[in-house]
Amino acid sequence: MDNRTLALPGILLTLFGLLLSGCLSPVTLTRAVIAYDDAITKSQSKQLLVNIARAQHHEPIHFTGVSNVAATFDFRFTAGATPALTGDASRTILPVIGGSVAENPTISIAPIEGEEFTQRLLTPFQEDKLTLLLRQGIDIDLLLRLMAKEVRMSHGDGAVAYRNNPSDKAGYETFRRVVLHLSAIQDHNSLYVEPINVERSWTIPAESVTAEGFKALEQEYQVSYHAKDKTFTLRKQVEGGTLITNYDPNLLSRDERARLQHENEQGLPHDVTFDIRPGHYGGDWPLKGDFRLRSFNAILNFLGLSIAEEREYHVEKDNRTPEVAENPVNTMDLIVSSSAPSELDLVMKSHGSYYAVTTIGPQARWNREAFKLLSQLFQMTVTEVPRAGVPSITIAK
């Protein structure tokens, strides 16, 4: 037998084995990362639906998180040669190649609980969370209908609270109309969500400042010296609270900005101030007040109770409000069915029924955005899941 005939398949087998083992590893790694990421994302989505169901039935909410994923892959390669079944059997050798991949995943899950998480779950969201989301381009009507507990508006005899709760008919309808008004201004690209820039000043005795200290002050402040009383006045532009307006607050006078900031400071950390003035888009209905934000726990309760006990209903915009692009009846349209809904991808069975987010029809985009926003708010609430070791996906050959 010709030695060259035997040597050639052997070289090919070796090269093919090296290529097979080298190519499978990154491909398997990519597939594993995507598969585990998809599984964890779906798990969180279904937990949100389960907790909405728990809220509907007045049960405690609870979450479990994946703290660690370690997946080991064992690649096995076999190769050999056999005479051809046809042709010149004494001279023709065919390679026989085989391979297998064994996966051994270790997934660590842990309950998300404890005092810190519970406090965050029950504490209302602060102003900066809402303004951060608004700056991402989220619809203000969706954001406020989900996050705001009530709107408090100034009147001659003080502030009046209008609750975002369908059981409070007068309060709910006023809340919805105010939110629709802001939404119409946003649709026209005339809504400002900006911090109030104000000037702060301090007066200190000149003798209390050394030469080195004076140089340091000049880097941070505008410094002016008053020879009459031998004092320094320090001035600095600082960023105050956020204001939702239909005008650019930076065009206001220094005194006006200072007054608005003073009013803003009187509220709570989870209050968001708005000021809609005449002379600008949407100014036919001047509005001034604060939105008081909910906790994540209150958001889940709102969604759960809206399924049956406290159903939302259509509220028409105020006559002074310009046209709005969207005005859905439900903040997030949920279906509860005894059988699995077809053509819906956000579905979970709980309490003997199937809970699903309506992701088809004219309000599909709105509902998907609402569920995505709910997930983002959960991420802002949850603390880091306890981890046992360093999370990793290990590829072994």
Rosetta blueprint (number, residue, H / E / L):
1 M L
2 D L
3 N H
4 R H
5 T H
6 L H
7 A H
8 L H
9 P H
10 G H
11 I H
12 L H
13 L H
14 T H
15 L H
16 F H
17 G H
18 L H
19 L H
20 L H
21 S H
22 G H
23 C H
24 L H
25 S H
26 P H
27 V H
28 T H
29 L H
30 T H
31 R H
32 A H
33 V H
34 I H
35 A H
36 Y H
37 D H
38 D H
39 A H
40 I H
41 T H
42 K H
43 S H
44 Q H
45 S H
46 K H
47 Q H
48 L H
49 L H
50 V H
51 N H
52 I H
53 A H
54 R H
55 A H
56 Q H
57 H L
58 H L
59 E L
60 P L
61 I L
62 H L
63 F E
64 T E
65 G E
66 V E
67 S E
68 N E
69 V E
70 A E
71 A E
72 T E
73 F E
74 D E
75 F E
76 R E
77 F E
78 T E
79 A E
80 G E
81 A E
82 T E
83 P E
84 A L
85 L L
86 T L
87 G L
88 D L
89 A L
90 S L
91 R L
92 T L
93 I E
94 L E
95 P E
96 V E
97 I E
98 G E
99 G E
100 S E
101 V E
102 A E
103 E E
104 N E
105 P E
106 T E
107 I E
108 S E
109 I E
110 A E
111 P E
112 I E
113 E L
114 G L
115 E H
116 E H
117 F H
118 T H
119 Q H
120 R H
121 L H
122 L H
123 T L
124 P L
125 F L
126 Q L
127 E H
128 D H
129 K H
130 L H
131 T H
132 L H
133 L H
134 L H
135 R L
136 Q L
137 G L
138 I L
139 D L
140 I H
141 D H
142 L H
143 L H
144 L H
145 R H
146 L H
147 M H
148 A E
149 K E
150 E E
151 V E
152 R E
153 M E
154 S E
155 H E
156 G L
157 D L
158 G E
159 A E
160 V E
161 A E
162 Y E
163 R E
164 N L
165 N L
166 P L
167 S L
168 D L
169 K H
170 A H
171 G H
172 Y H
173 E H
174 T H
175 F H
176 R H
177 R H
178 V H
179 V H
180 L H
181 H H
182 L H
183 S H
184 A H
185 I H
186 Q H
187 D H
188 H L
189 N L
190 S L
191 L L
192 Y E
193 V E
194 E E
195 P E
196 I E
197 N E
198 V E
199 E E
200 R E
201 S E
202 W E
203 T E
204 I E
205 P E
206 A H
207 E H
208 S H
209 V L
210 T L
211 A H
212 E H
213 G H
214 F H
215 K H
216 A H
217 L H
218 E H
219 Q H
220 E H
221 Y L
222 Q E
223 V E
224 S E
225 Y E
226 H E
227 A L
228 K L
229 D L
230 K L
231 T E
232 F E
233 T E
234 L E
235 R E
236 K E
237 Q E
238 V E
239 E E
240 G E
241 G E
242 T E
243 L E
244 I E
245 T E
246 N L
247 Y L
248 D L
249 P H
250 N H
251 L H
252 L L
253 S L
254 R H
255 D H
256 E H
257 R H
258 A H
259 R H
260 L H
261 Q H
262 H H
263 E H
264 N H
265 E H
266 Q L
267 G L
268 L L
269 P L
270 H L
271 D E
272 V E
273 T E
274 F E
275 D E
276 I E
277 R L
278 P L
279 G L
280 H L
281 Y L
282 G L
283 G L
284 D L
285 W L
286 P L
287 L E
288 K E
289 G E
290 D E
291 F E
292 R E
293 L E
294 R L
295 S L
296 F H
297 N H
298 A H
299 I H
300 L H
301 N H
302 F H
303 L H
304 G H
305 L H
306 S L
307 I L
308 A L
309 E L
310 E L
311 R L
312 E L
313 Y L
314 H L
315 V L
316 E L
317 K L
318 D L
319 N L
320 R L
321 T L
322 P L
323 E L
324 V L
325 A L
326 E L
327 N L
328 P L
329 V L
330 N L
331 T L
332 M L
333 D L
334 L E
335 I E
336 V E
337 S E
338 S L
339 S L
340 A L
341 P L
342 S L
343 E L
344 L L
345 D L
346 L L
347 V E
348 M E
349 K E
350 S E
351 H L
352 G L
353 S E
354 Y E
355 Y E
356 A E
357 V E
358 T L
359 T L
360 I L
361 G L
362 P L
363 Q L
364 A H
365 R H
366 W H
367 N H
368 R H
369 E H
370 A H
371 F H
372 K H
373 L H
374 L H
375 S H
376 Q H
377 L H
378 F H
379 Q H
380 M H
381 T H
382 V L
383 T L
384 E L
385 V L
386 P L
387 R L
388 A L
389 G L
390 V L
391 P L
392 S L
393 I L
394 T E
395 I E
396 A E
397 K L
